[in-house]
């Protein structure tokens, strides 16, 4: 398998990294995360102007029709810079739902506005006691006139506080854990009965608890087939999981590079501490972890586009297990090798540690995906 990027992908990477290196330094990021919104509208507009928001979407909507590997290029750069803007929530989740399951009028209405930076999206799925089980949906959608009424609670909706449009999973039939009977609905931010409680996370991103109390939506709010939403949810969540694996690769690369630079400049006993053989061995282990993480993340991104559902589940879960292990190992090594200052707010490495720790739990921790991988292997 060829793990090298094409000329076009390298150009995309260089363009995005140049912007982030000049306009999204660590101090600028700190100011952005301290704002009430927790992200920058100016940065979001710049990403739209560069075409970054349109990378995976069809050209007829103003996108570039890119592959998941093209998206990996973007996510690596965002992970390296610790970007807090709602890219994954909008492009990787909300936009993916519309692109893969939306009717033609829904796509024509939403995707051009998303690509232009005028619409942000979020996916409201997780519920109390559901943990990582995508089939456990208790939120109900009851037919009413020419539409539905939604009732239920969603937890920790990534960037739900800034979303203009929510993709909400709700049950139109069956019991709370049934695979059948789950539907997806598009809910506007200003809908009556919709309450959003925003909060900051450990890694300075934003999540929101969402309460739906008698929220009325029209027939055109249904996304995909009624009662058949779970396969689409699984597909999109696997896609988003592959993307956070790619984001982790970028963060791991930064942790390796920053730690290596520190070892070259920090002196003890009159010499750089990087000259100590024991520390060199530890850095070799970090480099190996980075290369392995990048390889498995690339494979996951390829399989998301090319494999059937069973193989996609198996490879994505394998990647998530390996990424979670690499995230733990590299982030801990980076902090320890920086010494006490590695835990300070003023050093980017501590924030990279937090982001990698969060990524390891996103869309299922290592234990969850190890069990999922085993189940996929057993059924193959």
N, C-alpha and C positions, 0 to 999 in steps of 0.2 A: 504494500500500500504506500502511495506517495503522500508524505506528510508536508511537502513543500507547498507554499501558497503560489498561485499564479501571479503573473505580472499585474493583472487588474486588482487582485486581492491585496497584493503588497502596496499598490498605490492607494487603495482605500485605507489600509492600515496607516500608512505614512501621513495621509491627509488628516485623518482623525486624530492621530497622536500629536501632530503638529499643533492642531487647535487646542487640544487638552494641555499640552506642555506650556503653551503661551497664555491661555486664558483660564486654566482650571488647575492652578497650583494648589498645594496643600493649604496655604493661608486663605486663598479664595474659597476653597471648599468649606473651610471652617466658618467663614462668614455666611455662606449660603445655608449651611445646616443650622445656624443660629437664628435664621429668620422664621417667622411664624409659619410660612408655607413649607419650609424645609427643602426647597429646591429653587432653582433660578429660571424664571420665565425667559430671560435673555439667552441663557444657555440652551433652553429648549427650542427657542426660535432659531438659534444658530445651527443646532442639529438638524432641524427641518430644512433650513436653507442649504445645508451641505448634502441633503438627500439621505441622511442616516436613518430617518424615520421611515423611509420608503424602500429600504434595501430588500425586504422579503416579499413585497407585494407586486402584483401584476402591473405591467407597464400601462395598461389601459386606465388604471387609476392614478397614474403619476409615479408609480414605483419603478424599481429596477429589475424585478423578477429574480432576485437572488436566491441562492440555495441556503441551506442551514450552515454550510461551511462558510459562506459569505457572512452570515450572521455571527459565526464564531470569531471572525476577524474583528467585528465591531465589539463583541462582548469581551474579548481579551483586552482591548484598549480601554474599555470602560472599567473593567476590573482592575487594571493596573493603576488607573487614576482615581479609583474609588468614587466613581460618579454616582450621585444620589438622585438624579433626575429619574422620572418614572418610565424608563425605557422598557424594561422587562414587562412591567404591568400593562403598558399600552401596546407595544409592538409584539412582544413575545406571548402575551396571554390574550388580552382583549382583541387586538387586531387579528390574531391568528384564528380566534373563534369566528369572527366575521368572514375572514378569507376562506376558511375551510367549511363552514356550516351555514353561512348567511345566504339568503335569497338575493337574487340580482339587484332588486331595489335597495335592500339593506346595504349591500356592498357599495353600490353607487353613491349612496347617501353618506356612509360613514368613512370609508377608506380614503377618499381624496382629502377630507377634512383632517383625518388623522395624520396623513403624510405631510400635510401643510402645517402641522403643529397646532391646529385649532381645536382638536378634540383629544382629550386624554381618556384612557379607559382603565378599568380594573376588573378583576374576576372575583366575585363574591361566592365562595364555595365552602370554606371550612366552618364547621359548626361545633358547639360544645359537645365534648365526648367523642367526636368523630375522628380526631387525630389525623392519620394519613389515609383513612378509608374513604375513597372517592364516592363510593356507593351509599354512604351513610348521610342521607339528606332528609332532614325533618321539615324544612321550610315547605309550605304548602302553596300551591296555586289552584285556586278554585274558579271554575268557569262562572262568568258573570256578564250577561248581555253579550256584547261583541268583543269579549276579552277575558281577562282573568283578574283575580284579586290575590295578592301575595301577602303571606303572613309568615314571619320567622325571624331568626337571628343568625347573623354571620359574624365570624370572629377573625381578627388579624388579616383583614383584606389589604393586600399590598398596595400602597398608594391609593387606597380608597377615598381618602380625604380630599384629594385633588382631582378625582375622576369626574369627567363630564357625563360619562356613560358607563354603567355597570352591566356586566354580564352576570346574571344571577341564576344559580341552579335552584330549582324548586320541584317538588314532587307533585305530579298530576295524577298519579296512581300508585298503588302498592304500599308496602310497609317501609319504615325508615331505612332499612338496610337492603332493600331489593334492588337488583340491577336494573330491572325494567321500571318504567314509570317516572324517570327523571327527565325534566325538560329544562331548557335554557331560555331566559328572557332578557331583553334589553330594557334597562330601567334608567330613565333620565335622572340626573342629579337633583333636579328641583321637584321631583314627583311628590305629591301629597302623601304623607304617612311614612316617608323615608327619613330616618335619622342616622347621622354619621358622627361617630365619636373618634377623632383623630388622636394618634399618640406617636411618640418617638421610640424607635427601637434601639437595641444595644449598639448597632452599627450605624446609627444616625440616619437610617431610612425612616419612612413613615408607614404605619399601618392604621387601619380603622376598624372599629366594631360597627356593624351595620344592622339596624333594626328596621324591619319591614312590617308596618302596622296598617293593614288594609290598603296597600299600594295597588292602585288600579292601572293596568296596562292594556293596550289594545291588541287586537288579533295580530297586527303587524309587528308586535314586540317579540313574538315567538321566534327563536333562533334555532333552525334545524327542525327535525321531526319531533312531534309531541310524544313524550314518553321514551324517546330513544336517544337521550342526550349523553348517556354514560360513555359509549365508545368515542364520541367526539371529545368529551372531557379528558378521557385517558390519553387520547392522541395529543391534545394540546398541552397537557401537563407533562407528557414525555418530551415534547418539543421544548417547553420551558425548562425542564430539568437538564436537557442537553445544553441549553444556553447558559444556565448558572454554572455548569461544569466548565464551560468555556470562560466564563467570567472568573472563576476560581483560578484557572490557568494564568490569566493576566495578573491576578493578585499574588499568586505564588511566584511569578517571575519578578515582580517588584520586590517581594520579600527576599528572594535570593540575591538580586542585584544590590539592594540597599545594604544587606548584611555583609556581602562581599566587600563593598566599598568601605564599610565601617571597619572591617578587619584589616584592611590595607592602611587605614589612617590612624586607628587607635594604637598607641604605643605603650608597651610595658617592658620593664627591664632594658629600655633603650632600643627596642626593636618593635616593628608592627606585630600585633598579636596574630595576624594572619600567617606569620612565619612558623607558628607553633604547629607541629604535625598533627596533634590531636584535633585542633580546630579545622585543619585542612581536611581531615577525614570526615568530620561532621558536615562540612560544606559540600563535599563530594556526594554525601548521602542526600543532601538537599537538592543538588542538581539532578541526581537520578530521579528523585521524587517528582521534580518538575517535568522532566522528559517523559516519564511514564504517564503523568497526569495529562500532558498535552496529547500524547498518542491515543489514550483511551477516550479523551474528550472529542478528538477528531473522528474517531471511529463511531462514536455515538451520534455525532452530527451527520455523518454520512448515512448511517442506518436509519435515522429519522426520515430521510428523504427516499430511501430505496428499499427498505425491508418491509415485510408484512408485520402485522400487529404483534405476533408472538415473538419474532426475532427482535423487533424494536424494543419490546418490554425487557427482554433478556439483556440486550446490549446496553440500554440506558441504565438499567439497574446495576450492571457490572461497573459502568463508568461512575455512577454515583457512589458506590462503595469505595472505589479506588480514589476518587476525588476527596471523599470525606477523610480517608486515611492520610492522604497527602496534605490536606488542609490542616489537619491537627499537627502532623509531624513538622511541617515547614513553619507554620506560625509559631509553634512553641520553640523551635530551634532559633528562629529569628529573634524572638524576644529574649531568650536566654543569652544568646551571643552578643546582644546589645547591652546586657547587664541591666541594672536597675532602671536606667533611662528608657529601656524598651517598653516599659509600662506607662510612661507619662503621656498625658494628653497632647503635649507639644510635639511628639514624634509620630510621624505617619505610620511607622511600623506597628504601633499599638492599635491604630484604627484598622490596619490591614488584618491584624490578629482577630479583631472583632468581626470583620466582614467574613473572613474565612470560617470562623466559628459558626456564624449564622448560615452561611451557604451549606455547611455540612448537615444542617437540619432541614434546609428548605426542600419541600416536596418529598420528604421522607428521609429519615436518618439512615445510617449505615445498616443497622439491624433490620429496619423495614425493607430496604432494598436487597439485603442478603437473602431474606426470606422470599421476596418476590422473584429474585434470580433463581433460587432453588426450585420454586414452583414452576417457573417457566422452563427450566431444564427438565423437570420431571414430566411435564406435559408435552415436550418436544418429541 
